[in-house]
Amino acid sequence: MKGVELPINVMVIVAIAIIILLSIVALYFIGWSPFSGFVSLATLKNTGCSNFSFNYKCGAGGATTDDIKFGKNSYNVDNLTALCVAYFNVSSGDTAGCAAVCGC
């Protein structure tokens, strides 16, 4: 009875698969992710609303949701008012409606 032999093609494919798996594991451990720059809509809203309610006391002192600025984000909104208009069905210029989205 002859011994079982693996063709060279199978050994090459197994070696490539092992290298790919080790690369994926290495990327995981160094913290790389293709979604690392993505901020969810809920996170953006919660950050803006908590800033508006805590730091600006829900508009006390004349502050508006326009005063809550965002950095660069995937939703292309620069402040809380723009976020409310674009994603939460608030009319343009309706600061009270945007404040209501934040629970103020």
Secondary structure, DSSP 8 states (H G I E B T S, - for coil): -------HHHHHHHHHHHHHHHHHHHHHHHT--TTTT---HHHHHHHHHHHHHHTSGGGTTS--GGG-B--S-TT---BHHHHHHHHS---TT-HHHHHHHTT-
